[in-house]
Amino acid sequence: MLLRLPLLSIAPSASRTRSPPQVLFRRLQHTSQFSPLTPPDPSKLPKPKARGPKKARKWPRRLLYISLLTGTVYLLDTTLNASAITRSARTFYTGILIGVDYKLNFRAHPLTGGTIKDLHDRNAQRIFDLLRNNGGLYLKIGQAIAMQSAVLPPEFQKMFARMFDDAPQNEWKDVERVVREDFNGKTVEEVFGVSFAPGGEPGKGVMERRARASASVAQVHWARLADGREVAIKVQKREIARQVGWDLWAFKVVARVYSWWFDIPMYSLVPFISERLLLETDFVNEANNSVEMAKLVAGEPRLRGRVYIPKVYRDLSSTRIMTAEWIEGVRLWDKEGITGSWYGGYAKGSPGAGGSKLPFLPSPEHRPKPNQDPNQEQLKPDRTAWKGAARKGGLGLSLAPVMQTMIDLFSAQMFLWGLVHCDPHPGNIFIRRLPSGKSELVLIDHGLYIRMSPSFRHQYAEFWQALISFDNAKIKEVVNSWGVNNPDIFASATLMRPYEGGDMSTGQRLTADLEGKSESERAYEMQQRMRKGIRQILGDETKWPRELIFIGRNLRIVQGNNQYLGSPVNRIKITGLWASRALAENPDLAFAQRVRNWGRHLVFRTVLLGTDAVWWWARLRQALGLGGGMDQELEDRMRKMAKGMGIELQHGVFEG
């Protein structure tokens, strides 16, 4: 062994002459002799190197650098970028916190203790705080969620009911900067021809620097131009332009992660939603929608004279500023203001109704005052004399024609024109009294619209006709082409009442399955079913029409308005009638098909008599104090059916 190891370790160079084996053996024998280990002489060792000062630890220094970098980014973000990065970071932090909380605790017996209700409570509060703190487009997203919150746990429904409060308004200096940036450096005075001098200037108009209304994206100021026109100047909040890109990016990221994390196929809908929200920040798009809707209404005899769309003044508008005709009216949900006694005089209408010019009485109190806080001034004259001396009067109108007009308008949008205003909440609808004593509905805020393709619009009309006539085969055919796997749930969600033409035993069977379980186990099981129901409705998300997201929002708000006013009209009958009539009047169909559709329409009108019987019965019960009207009773029934499917609807879901 002693001979083999050195032999293996010796690698003679190829350039050397090989030694004879005998000589090599003698060399190896000599080197293998034993020699004792002797320690080295200390005097011959090298001198030790001098050690320098102890180096500072790396982590405190790194922490300092990170803190300085973070502080610098935060300072630049808040001062130059409208806190866009900070708001996104807050979104991601909240999203991760909520996601981890649900992964750990969304079970019959949460790991951290408490109940599923506690889990929903704290996360609903987290989302609410996030939307409130971030503001801007986040409030828009929150309001969109609020109007669809019926499929959320009740804790979220209650929280999102608070999302309709007014947003804080920006200071006047921000308004001035937006005007200068959009009108090539011109001032507010130069663009609108107004004066802010105390007492005013001859030949110039006046403008309020205090906003009359403030929403998540913009605020509205009143002005009277030099030619006497009164206008609403809608000014986008200056920070929105810098925030919108970051906000939508954060929204997409969170939606993508949640869709994967919780196995809910919803991300494919997010790009369409983001596109619509982005268009809401483009006031040129809003002006175009408003002008187009005004033309459509004027060309429809069944709506002409009943619906009014305010004029838009293009020369005073831009991407972030829209100037339109000022509207005086009563909000849709002011029941007393609509129905109260009329003290405005015989054959006279409310201010501005029917295209009449708004009266203006120039007087000192309608001019800026010296040393007055510009954010508190109110220059617009009060025009409520028609309410009487006690100021308790109203327009003297019936609620039925008001709601009839509203449902007629939005049905025509869906089934005739395919151009749908998707934000018909009460703040965007005014009611005025015409000199004839009839009502006039004014529709404002035309930023959120969707366009339906002719084929989809035709399908949607067929779907509504089939819903009311219980044509299950047609319902299944249409919704399956949309990728929906559960026609009954989808039909109920569309009607805002239980669809009774399908298999109603499903909900009863699911309810029976929950018997004998604890409250926590029931809550967990019901919400698992809710997630399953969402999957069934979405089904094949590649086929699901994106327009249904906002059409559903429109139907929901209209239903809520009718319910709040006491169900003065048969909403389902009116909507179904427009759907059937649109199929019969469709000019794109062949003549033979139109004749067949007219025949079906005549038969369908007899089917609608059944819905009238239900409505009148609910009306009688309401008069006797036994119910809240047809839509209220339908919601109660919907709640019972939904509970068996894992969805717990609450009272007041449609309020707001």
Secondary structure as GFF3:
##gff-version 3
##sequence-region A 1 656
A	DSSP	alpha_helix	4	9	.	.	.	ID=ss1
A	DSSP	alpha_helix	21	31	.	.	.	ID=ss2
A	DSSP	three_ten_helix	42	44	.	.	.	ID=ss3
A	DSSP	alpha_helix	58	80	.	.	.	ID=ss4
A	DSSP	alpha_helix	84	105	.	.	.	ID=ss5
A	DSSP	alpha_helix	116	134	.	.	.	ID=ss6
A	DSSP	alpha_helix	137	147	.	.	.	ID=ss7
A	DSSP	three_ten_helix	149	151	.	.	.	ID=ss8
A	DSSP	alpha_helix	154	160	.	.	.	ID=ss9
A	DSSP	alpha_helix	172	182	.	.	.	ID=ss10
A	DSSP	alpha_helix	188	192	.	.	.	ID=ss11
A	DSSP	beta_strand	206	207	.	.	.	ID=ss12
A	DSSP	beta_strand	213	214	.	.	.	ID=ss13
A	DSSP	beta_strand	218	224	.	.	.	ID=ss14
A	DSSP	beta_strand	230	236	.	.	.	ID=ss15
A	DSSP	alpha_helix	240	261	.	.	.	ID=ss16
A	DSSP	three_ten_helix	267	269	.	.	.	ID=ss17
A	DSSP	alpha_helix	270	279	.	.	.	ID=ss18
A	DSSP	alpha_helix	283	298	.	.	.	ID=ss19
A	DSSP	beta_strand	307	308	.	.	.	ID=ss20
A	DSSP	three_ten_helix	314	316	.	.	.	ID=ss21
A	DSSP	beta_strand	321	325	.	.	.	ID=ss22
A	DSSP	beta_strand	330	331	.	.	.	ID=ss23
A	DSSP	alpha_helix	335	339	.	.	.	ID=ss24
A	DSSP	three_ten_helix	353	355	.	.	.	ID=ss25
A	DSSP	three_ten_helix	364	366	.	.	.	ID=ss26
A	DSSP	three_ten_helix	385	387	.	.	.	ID=ss27
A	DSSP	alpha_helix	399	412	.	.	.	ID=ss28
A	DSSP	pi_helix	413	417	.	.	.	ID=ss29
A	DSSP	beta_strand	419	421	.	.	.	ID=ss30
A	DSSP	three_ten_helix	426	428	.	.	.	ID=ss31
A	DSSP	beta_strand	429	433	.	.	.	ID=ss32
A	DSSP	beta_strand	439	443	.	.	.	ID=ss33
A	DSSP	beta_strand	449	451	.	.	.	ID=ss34
A	DSSP	alpha_helix	454	468	.	.	.	ID=ss35
A	DSSP	alpha_helix	472	481	.	.	.	ID=ss36
A	DSSP	alpha_helix	487	495	.	.	.	ID=ss37
A	DSSP	alpha_helix	505	513	.	.	.	ID=ss38
A	DSSP	alpha_helix	519	538	.	.	.	ID=ss39
A	DSSP	alpha_helix	547	564	.	.	.	ID=ss40
A	DSSP	alpha_helix	571	585	.	.	.	ID=ss41
A	DSSP	alpha_helix	591	623	.	.	.	ID=ss42
A	DSSP	alpha_helix	630	644	.	.	.	ID=ss43
###
